[in-house]
Amino acid sequence: MTKPMVRFENVAKRYGALTVLDNLNLEIARNEKVSIIGPSGSGKTTVLRMLMTLERINGGVIWVDAEPLTHMEKKGQLVPASDRHLRRVRGKIGMVFQHFNLFPHMTALQNCMEAPVSVLGLTKQEAEGRAVDLLNLVGLSDKKNHFPIQLSGGQKQRVAIARALAMRPKVMLFDEVTSALDPELVGEVLNVIRKLGAEHDLTMLMVTHQMGFAKEFSDRVCFFDGGKIVEQGPPEQLFGSPQNARTRQFLNAVLEAG
Ligand SMILES: Nc1ncnc2c1ncn2[C@@H]1O[C@H](COP(=O)(O)OP(=O)(O)OP(=O)(O)O)[C@@H](O)[C@H]1O
């Protein structure tokens, strides 16, 4: 069997007395598209933040592409990762956030060029070629010299996707990327994600409140509650005939809210 692209092995995350991830076990196969759904505060974003190493975990091991991310191997033992190790393995992961997080003083093109030059050491010319191709991919070639303030929310989010892709990640994380958008702009961002999923070798993990998109796009949907996966399965199964009472309750509440 091929090794999973991402593996959470008994991962725990606590903030003081609050347990946010409770011995989480989750494996994501190469090129698999997985959505995480669940109530507010259930730990969905924390899963992505731990993968981005934005904070340290309190227990367990996270693996990416058959390498420990949170640890490193020393004399056959796993020891906590050094910052250097974290940076290197984390380079395989790209993340798109709810609030775009673009550099306001840089154009769309410069936003996509910054990290490939400063982190990967590409020449400006190489980075520009890559950025132009990616802005084209997300349908923004004509906006490359615009600053974030001159772009709509949907356009900003598409620049953020191009910027993450410019680092050539193997795994892309999407954290409620349409939540801050006006409803009429949601579709253009989802279309870009759809296209990426269909045309590129990318493992994708997304936290979403867009049940329709999760249903159509994902190979697997995980329902989270209380820092645990309560139920998971192919979308037709999870949405069509949820087995767990808590999942049914959540899905009914979402349906009622429209
Ligand atoms: N830095 C922090 N310090 C203390 N508690 C935190 C911190 N970050 C998150 N939490 C808590 O951890 C829990 C899980 O948060 P998380 O953001 O992962 O939930 P979520 O399922 O993504 O929620 P939402 O759908 O509202 O975004 C929440 O109770 C939150 O208040």
Ligand as a Chemical Component Dictionary entry (heavy atoms), coordinates in Angstrom:
data_LIG
# 
_chem_comp.id                   LIG 
_chem_comp.type                 NON-POLYMER 
_chem_comp.pdbx_formal_charge   0 
_chem_comp.three_letter_code    LIG 
# 
loop_
_chem_comp_atom.comp_id 
_chem_comp_atom.atom_id 
_chem_comp_atom.alt_atom_id 
_chem_comp_atom.type_symbol 
_chem_comp_atom.charge 
_chem_comp_atom.model_Cartn_x 
_chem_comp_atom.model_Cartn_y 
_chem_comp_atom.model_Cartn_z 
_chem_comp_atom.pdbx_ordinal 
LIG N1  N1  N 0 -4.904  30.263 20.492 1  
LIG C1  C1  C 0 -5.924  29.740 21.172 2  
LIG N2  N2  N 0 -6.002  29.838 22.513 3  
LIG C2  C2  C 0 -7.017  29.303 23.216 4  
LIG N3  N3  N 0 -8.045  28.605 22.658 5  
LIG C3  C3  C 0 -8.031  28.473 21.331 6  
LIG C4  C4  C 0 -6.983  29.033 20.511 7  
LIG N4  N4  N 0 -7.243  28.703 19.211 8  
LIG C5  C5  C 0 -8.401  28.008 19.214 9  
LIG N5  N5  N 0 -8.870  27.868 20.479 10 
LIG C6  C6  C 0 -10.088 27.135 20.865 11 
LIG O1  O1  O 0 -10.033 25.845 20.293 12 
LIG C7  C7  C 0 -11.330 25.406 19.904 13 
LIG C8  C8  C 0 -11.314 24.936 18.467 14 
LIG O2  O2  O 0 -11.068 26.059 17.616 15 
LIG P1  P1  P 0 -11.090 25.929 16.031 16 
LIG O3  O3  O 0 -10.807 27.282 15.485 17 
LIG O4  O4  O 0 -10.220 24.808 15.596 18 
LIG O5  O5  O 0 -12.601 25.526 15.762 19 
LIG P2  P2  P 0 -13.405 25.452 14.401 20 
LIG O6  O6  O 0 -14.087 24.129 14.407 21 
LIG O7  O7  O 0 -12.511 25.726 13.256 22 
LIG O8  O8  O 0 -14.479 26.594 14.585 23 
LIG P3  P3  P 0 -15.127 27.652 13.533 24 
LIG O9  O9  O 0 -16.011 26.824 12.621 25 
LIG O10 O10 O 0 -15.917 28.574 14.416 26 
LIG O11 O11 O 0 -14.009 28.317 12.818 27 
LIG C9  C9  C 0 -12.287 26.553 20.183 28 
LIG O12 O12 O 0 -12.921 26.316 21.396 29 
LIG C10 C10 C 0 -11.351 27.751 20.288 30 
LIG O13 O13 O 0 -11.891 28.720 21.134 31 
# 
loop_
_chem_comp_bond.comp_id 
_chem_comp_bond.atom_id_1 
_chem_comp_bond.atom_id_2 
_chem_comp_bond.value_order 
_chem_comp_bond.pdbx_ordinal 
LIG N1  C1  SING 1  
LIG C1  N2  SING 2  
LIG C1  C4  DOUB 3  
LIG N2  C2  DOUB 4  
LIG C2  N3  SING 5  
LIG N3  C3  DOUB 6  
LIG C3  C4  SING 7  
LIG C3  N5  SING 8  
LIG C4  N4  SING 9  
LIG N4  C5  DOUB 10 
LIG C5  N5  SING 11 
LIG N5  C6  SING 12 
LIG C6  O1  SING 13 
LIG C6  C10 SING 14 
LIG O1  C7  SING 15 
LIG C7  C8  SING 16 
LIG C7  C9  SING 17 
LIG C8  O2  SING 18 
LIG O2  P1  SING 19 
LIG P1  O3  DOUB 20 
LIG P1  O4  SING 21 
LIG P1  O5  SING 22 
LIG O5  P2  SING 23 
LIG P2  O6  DOUB 24 
LIG P2  O7  SING 25 
LIG P2  O8  SING 26 
LIG O8  P3  SING 27 
LIG P3  O9  DOUB 28 
LIG P3  O10 SING 29 
LIG P3  O11 SING 30 
LIG C9  O12 SING 31 
LIG C9  C10 SING 32 
LIG C10 O13 SING 33 
# 
